[in-house]
Every structure is written in C-alpha cells, then in structure tokens.
Amino acid sequence: MGEPAAISFINIRFQTLTPDHPGKAGVSRRLKKPVPAWSLLLALLAAFAGGLYAHYLFGLATTPGQSNAPDFNLGMSPASMMVIQGNLTKFTISLTSLNGFEGSVNLNVSISPNIQNATTALNPESVSLLYGTGSATLTIQIPPTTRTGTYTITIAGTARMITHDVDSFLQVITPPPPDFQMRAGPSALNVTRGSAGTSTVYLTSAGGFSGTIMLSVSISPSNGSSPAIALNPNKVTLSPGGTASAVLTVTTTGTTSPGSYTVTIQGANGNLSHSATLSLLVQ
C-alpha cells in the first residue's frame, strides 16, 4: 500500500515588517503540510448533519397548527338533519383526547337563528376523556309553530383554557298531508290445492291521519276455478300515528286451477285510496 492521499497544501506566509522598511517583508516562510482526505470528509459530514438539525428546528418553530400540548377533538353527527315541525331530533357528540389530555369537557348548545320555545338537552353535559374518548347525545324538540328553514346547531366544548366548537345543520319542514299506508306480509304465498294460506294486511297512519278505512280484495285471473279470498275485518279505524291490521285468507280445493295469481287489497277513505298486492302460487 502507498502513502495516504493528500489532496491539497495549506500555504501560510508569515511577514514581519521592519521599522526601517515598512511594507517590506522582513521574514518570509512557507508552511506546506498535506491534509488527509478522511479529515475533509468528516468535516463535510459534520456540516451536513448540522444543517439537517437546524432545518428540523426551524420547521418546528415555523409550522403552524403543530403542538404537543394536551388538547381534544370535538365532532357531531349527522352533519345535517331534517325534522318535521312538532317533532324531535337527535345528534351524537363525539370527543377524542389528543396528546394525553385526561380532563373533562363541558358542553353547551346554541341554535342560530333562535327557535322560540325549542327545548334542548345534552346528556351528559360534561364528558370525561380519562380513557381517551367520550360521547354525548343532543336532543332537540321542535315546536309545531317553528318556521320552516335551515338552522345552525353549534356545540361548544370547554376544558380549562381550551375551547372548541362544531356545527351541524337542521332543516325544519312542514308535515306531510294526512294519509295512510298499507302493505301485505308476507307478500307471497305458496298454497297446495285443497289447503289454505293467510297473509296480514298492515295499515299505518301518516301525517296525523285518523278515520275509517274500507277494505276490499280481488284476484286475477278470476274464474270459476280460482282460489277463494276473504278479508277479516273489511274495515279498520286508524288514530293519528296509529296502526291497524286485517287478515287475508286464501282457500283452495282439489278443483282449483294451479298456477300464479295476483291478489290486490284496496283501502279507501274519502278521496284517499291505496292498495297492496300479494303473489299467490297454487300447486
């Protein structure tokens, strides 16, 4: 192996000025000493590492929104809700600890614009984040006289000197006109000739409907060998928000024609009329 590589020389020139000849070199010497390559490489690496560390510190100092201080996150769902005048609605408030926060968060609710005579309830009003997460339920009762439109629901969470808030939107709409709904369940029957089958007709009040509904039933195709059908009772009474039911019975004999049939149940109250269908297979 040869001698260690030397990549440059350091030239140092010393001058001593004599009083008699200012500006003239009294003593002149040159110092030549080789610098090993590995020492220069170490110096470059040290400078590079120092630059990286300085860049890291600068980033911590100048990046907004980054903090290691204990904090919490606040959320609300759903982000928007539709509610009918006179009804109530619910939202879920979720809280999450950040950076080891272990305190309790006090919750408050506000509505903008204000809904007169609306009632709000937070359960609980204070949520502990000792175990990292927590939640609360917001219930709002909307008076029947509330103006239709969109309202902003704001939840504010406060703990010590920390405050966060979150918004959701509530759309108040008018109730639908009084009506009723009906369906058959099950909606399909398989009957063997000589036997019978049943299905239930369910009726439900909608929009505050109340009154008596007359029921009728028909079958298609209809001929002398079609199954016999009957409803019991043939009229039901609904109260606002109430339900009622009737039983549909299908009867066959040994001479009933096999095949597929459609049974239609009709319900009527004044100008209101609805129907439900049932698929029937006779084998």
Number of C-alpha atoms within 10 A of each C-alpha: 3 4 5 11 11 12 10 12 11 11 11 12 10 13 13 12 13 12 9 8 9 10 11 12 12 14 11 10 10 10 10 11 12 12 15 13 13 12 9 12 11 11 10 12 11 11 11 12 11 12 12 11 11 11 12 11 11 11 11 11 10 9 9 8 5 9 10 8 10 13 18 25 15 19 19 22 16 13 14 16 16 13 19 19 19 16 13 15 15 17 19 16 21 16 20 18 20 16 12 15 18 18 18 17 23 16 21 16 17 14 17 12 11 11 15 11 12 15 12 16 14 19 14 13 16 18 21 19 20 13 12 16 16 18 19 18 17 19 16 18 17 22 17 14 12 17 14 13 12 16 18 16 21 17 21 16 24 16 17 9 5 11 16 16 16 17 18 18 18 20 15 20 16 16 15 10 10 13 18 26 15 19 18 21 16 12 15 15 18 13 18 16 18 14 12 18 15 18 18 17 23 16 21 19 21 20 15 16 17 19 15 15 22 16 21 16 17 15 19 13 13 12 10 9 14 20 26 16 17 15 19 14 13 15 16 17 15 20 15 16 13 15 17 16 19 18 17 22 16 19 18 21 15 11 12 19 16 17 11 14 18 15 20 16 20 17 22 16 15 9 5 11 15 16 16 18 20 21 15 21 16 20 13
